[in-house]
């Protein structure tokens, strides 16, 4: 009996170690770029931890909560959060998260992934060009409506793909409101928190979440999220934009490659 137990222990320990490493990397990504980290957590859980794709999306969204909370503390301590903008985005994101979890079983995942990859490519190209940075400004009615619409789109992506939506919100705030990159990132993580809460609640009712794995990923990502946030706060806008644009390109390419892999798998069957 003891021999059997000792032989099975390493096999059980390997996925836990993998999940922790995914969490550490996702935390650093969240802190550096103001994203939830789901763009790394989902492929990490699916490809390395061999988790079901649907469960991975739900687990990712749950894991994003503690990571984003840690990132928020880091950005807030440097006064890099615009709460007015965040409230507008959050209002739309909460509605979008409900819609996204409902549409999960309706919309063709391939179509959504292609559209998302296209948005990321266009955004990345724009970020490689100079963006005029500003400061906190008065929000017009047009700004508020646009921010709520962006929030809805962000929430839908969260519910469908298990990502926090920072890859959409951060460049949108920089281009629409000319917010400095650090403030856009800090505001983004403040919105990701309520979005992940709503999305996780909805996913849990559909049994699409592994809470134990989510806790392991989320808690292990907290220290690296704080470190990433500190680095981002001391980084120039130009360097930050180039790095963020590069991240978007990587995510877009990964999505396209995943689509091709799925198409080949379907062709075989």
Buried (B, 14 or more C-beta within 10 A) or exposed (E): EEEEEEEEEEEEEEBBEBBBBBBBBBBBBBBBBBBBBBBBBBBBBBEBBEBEBBBBBBBBBBBBBBBBBBBBBBBBBBEBBBEBBBBBBBBBBBBBBBBBBBBBEEBEBEEBBBEBBEBBBEBBEBBBEEBEBEEEEEBEEEBBEBBBBBBBBBBBBBBBBBBBBBBBBBBBBBBBBBBBBBBBBBBBBBBBBBBBBBBBBBBBEEEBBBBEBBBBBBBBBBBBBBBBBBBBBEBEBEEBBEBBBEBBBBBBEBBBEBBEEBEEEEEEE
